Amino acid sequence: MKYLDGVEVEKDEVKAFEWFMKGAEQGCIESQNRVGLLYHKGMGVQKDYSKSFEWYSKAAEKGDAKAQFNIGALYKNGQGVKKNYSKAEEWFLKAAEKGNESAHRNLPPLYYKMKDYSKSFEWYLKLAEKGDAKAQYSIGKAYKKGEGIEKDYSKAFEWFLKSAEIGNADAQFNVGNAYKKGEGIEKDIVKSYEWFLKAAENGNRLAQCCTAKRYFIGEGVEKDSSKAFEWFLKAAENGETEAQFTVGSMFYNGEGIEKDISKAFEWYVKAAEKGQIEAQFYVGLAYHDGDGTDQDYSKSFEWFLKAAESGYTEAQYFVGLAYELGTGVEKDSSKAFEWYLKAATNGNEKAQNNINSFSF
């Protein structure tokens, strides 16, 4: 331990491994678990999940709760052994029965993955009743969705509120949502936004979007595009796709922030790469017009096609146009007509006009 922690001697993971191995080979349970851990982490020795499993097993079979948990984790993740949730459950249960907290915390989500929602609820409830905020949030979700327990919005709200008051951001968002919709509690827009703000300040990206929208439309607060932009930006930086698109649009229109076409393009790309259809169209348009980026008809066509295949009408028109003119793709009258027809069927007048004057 001294070599591993650098206590009284210079830290040396290799020597630590050597000493733990000596103890492990002599049958010391703690050392066997440590050797398994060092192989698992690649500390003082090359990472080797198979050997990690081997040494954890020696300690686990002798009843060591930490090793039993570690074996369960390897089975759960398929490290050094074929992934097996049933085996993971078996070892987590052994460890949990000995009071291993990590095993207890891993059982509810494991049961959820196994689609055994009743057992998942049962184990989450044990943690929730001890004041665990994440478990309380999960119990709230279970009541809201009716997973493992009968659906009950009032009880869902109660558990979300317990978790929210401890500071769980996801629960705070759900409390806000419950007040907004009147689910399990009387509808109250003011309280809804109070909780959205708490969640937003704690990093919940959906709550950040809700707070942004409140300032954007001026619901219960003075309309403020700058504050709306600030909150949309926080959500966008947290990976919220719709917020990324909105930030792009606000940069493009100079709404709440100084107009910046290049930054608009950057944010449209982020959203587009995550499948936001409208953003894909605008990325295509930017490449088509050289707006915020260099003009590139090939890239323009690629992005128009993505949006068009998802049913975005204006993109379907531009795909037809690209095929008709041969911009960014080889000219193909047949495909041009095909895409114009799709767009026209969806109500695009330009496509309809092109079809009317189309000749092969």
N, C-alpha and C positions, 0 to 999 in steps of 0.2 A: 504493500500500500504506500509506503514512504516513497518509493521510486515512482509510483504512478502519480501521486499527488504533489511530489516535490517537497515533502515535509522532512526537515533535518538533513536531507541530501538533495543533490541536484536531480531534477526531474529527468527520468530516463525510462521511456515506455518499453524499450527492448529488454532492459534488465527487469523491469516490473513483470513483463510476460514470462521471462525465464524463471523468476521466483514463484510466480503463481503456478506455472507448469510443474515445478518440483512438488508443490503442495498438492496439486490436482492428481498427479500420478501416485501420490501416497494416500489418496482417498479423501482429502479434505474437501467437503462439500462447497464451502465458500470459495475455495480456490478453483474448483471445477466450474462453478458459475462464472467466476472472473475470467477464466481462460475462454469460456464460451463468449463472454462479452467482448473480450479483446479481439477475438477472431471476427466477431460480428461487426465491430467498429473499425477494424483494421488498425488497431493501436499496438505498436510494438511488434507487429507481425502482419503479413499480408492478409487482407480481408478474405475470409473463406467461410461462406455461410454453411457449407456442409460440415466443416469441422466445428463451427459454432454450434450447430444442431447436436452434433455428437457429444460435446462437452456439457451443454445444457442438459441433455438427456440423462447423463450420469448423475448430475445433482438433482434433477427433477424426480427421477425414480427413487431417490432417497428421501423425497418429501420436501425439498427446498421450494418454498413458495415463489421466490423470485425467479428461479430457474423454470418452474412450471409456467409462470406467466410468459417468460421469454420463449419457451417452446411453443406456447399458444400463438405468440406474435409471429413466429417464423411460419407456422402453419397458415395463419391468416394472410400473410403477405406472400407466401410461396417462396420463401428464401431458404435455400439449402434443402428444401423438401417440396414436394408437389403441394400446391395450394389446396387446403382442405378445411372448410369452415367447421365441419363436424368435429374434427380433431382439435381445432382451435378452441371450440366451445368446451370440449372435454378438459383441456388443460387449463383454460381460464377458470372453469368451475372449481377445479382442484385448488388453484391458487386463491380464488375468492373465498372459498370455505376456510382457508387459513388466515383470512383477513387481509389479503393483498389488495390494496386500493386500486392499483393499476389494472388488475384483472377485472375488478368490479366495474371500473369505468369503461373497459373495452367490451364487456358483455352486451350492454344494451345496443350499441351500434352494430355489433356482430349479428345479434338476433334480427336487427332491422334488415341487414343485408341478406340474411337467410329468409326474409319475409315472414318471420315468426313474430308478428307485431304484438301479440299478447305477452310473450316473454320479454320482448324489448320494453314494453310499457312497465311490466312488473319490476324489472331491474332499474329502469330509469326512476321509477317511483321511490325505490329505496334510497337512491341518491338524493332525489328531490326533497324528500322529507328530512334529510340531514342538512338542507340549506344549499345544495349545489345549484348554482344559477343556470348552468348549461342544461342540467337534467330537468330543472323546473321549466325551462324553455321547451325542451323536448316533450315533456308531459303536456304542456299547452298545445303544441303542434298535434300531438296524438288525439287530444280531445277535439281540436278543430277539424282534423281530417277524418276522425272516426277510425283510427288505426290502432287495433289492439284493445279498443274500448269504444263504447257507444259515443257517437258524436254529441258534443255538448258545448255550445259556444260560451255559456256562462262559466263553466269550469275551465274552459280554455282561457278565458279572460283572467280568471283568478290566478292561474298558474303563470300566465304571461306577466301579470302585474307583480307577482312575487319576484320573478326573475328580473324584471325591469327595474324594480326598486333597489336591487342589489347592483345594478349597472350593466346588465346584459343588453347590448345594443340591438340584437335581433329581436329580443323580447320587447324592448322599448318601441321598435318599429311596429310590432304586432299589436301592442296596446294602442298605439296611435291609429292603426288601421281599424281596430275594433271600435274605437270611438267614432271614427269617420263613417263606418258602415252601420253602426248600431248593432254589432254582433256580440251578444252576450252582455251588453251594457247599453244604456241609453245613449243615443247618438249625441255627440258633443264636438262640434268642429273646433272650438277653441282648445279643448283638452287634446283633441287629435293632433293639432299642430304643435302643442307644447311637447308631446311625447315624440313626435317626428323630429323636432329640433334636438331633443336629448339624444335620440338615436343618431341623428346626423352628426352631432358634435362628437359622438363616440365612434364615428367611422362607418356607419351603415349606409351603403351607397344608395339603396332604394329610398331611405329616409332623406338623404341628401337631395335626391331628385324631387321628392315631395315638397321639401322646403324651398327648393329652387322654383318649382311650379307655383307655389303660393306667392312668392315675390313677383313672379313673371305675370301672373294674372291679377294680383292684388286682392287675394281672397283673405279677408279679415286683417289685412295689413296694407299699408300704402304700397302701391305698385312701385317696384324698384328693379329695373333691368340689370343694374350693376350687381346688386346682391344676388339676383337670380343667376347671373353668369358665374359668380363666385362659387355658388353651391353646385351648379351644373358641372363646373370645372373639377370640384372635389370628387364628385361622383364619377366623372369621366376618368380622372386619374386613378380611381379605384377600380376601373375596368368596366363600368356600366355602359353598355353598348349604345343605348338610346341617348344617354347623356353625351357620349362622344360625338354622336351625330349632331345633337343640339348645339354643342360647343362649336362645332364646325360651322353650323348655320349662323350662329351669333357672331363669329369672327367674319363670316362672309358678308353679313348684313350690317356689321358695325353696331350691333345691338347689345348694350351693356358693357361694351369693350370697343376699343378702337378697331376699325376695319382692318383686316389683315388677310388677304386672299391666300397667301402661302400657308399661314397657320390653319386657315379654314380647310385647305386641301389636306394637310397633315392629319387633322382630326377626322375628316371624312374617310381617309384611308384606314385609320384605326378601326372605325366602325364598319367599314366595308369588308375588311379582312375577317371580321367576326360575323359576317353574313347579313348585315343590315342592308336591306334591298335598296332603299332610297339613297343611302350613302354610296352604294355601288354605282348607281346611276350618275350621281354627282361627280364621282371620281372619273367615270367615263367621259362626262361632259367637260371636266377640267382638262383631261388629256386631249380631247377633241378640239377644244378652243385655245389650248395653251394658257389656261387661266389658273394662275397659282403654281404652275409647273410647266415644264417644256412640252410643247405639242408633240404628241405621239399617237398616231392613228391606230397602230397595232394594239397598244395598251388600252386605248379608248375602246376599241372593238371588244377586247377581252372583258372589260368591266361592263360594257353595255350588255354583252351576252349573258353574263352572270345575272344581272338584274332582269333581263328579258326572260330568261328561263324560269325565274321565280314569279313571272307574271306582271312585271312592272311595264305598264302600257307604253309610256314614252320611250323606254329603253327598247321595246320591241320595234317601235318606229325607227329608231336610230340604227338598229341592227339591219333592218330592211334597207335603209338608206346606204349603209356601208356596203352591203352586198350589191346594191344597184350601181353605186359609183366606184366600187373597188377601193375604198379607203380603209386601209388597215387589214384588209382581207381580199382574197381573190374575187373578182367580179363574178356574180352568179345570179342571173335574172330569176331563176326558179326559186332560189332561197330568198331573194329579195321579196318576191311576190308572197311567199309563204309567211314571212315575218310581217309584211304590211297587212296581210289578211288577219293575222293574230291581233295586231294593234287596232285595226279597224273594227274588228269584232268586239274589242274592248272599249270602243267609243272614240278612238283617236281620229280626228278629222283630217289631219295631214296625211295619215296613212290611207284614209278613204279616198282622198283626192289623188294620191299617187296611184292607187289601184285603178281608178277611173280612167287615168291617162296612160295606163301601163300597156305595153305591147311587147310580145316576145319576138 
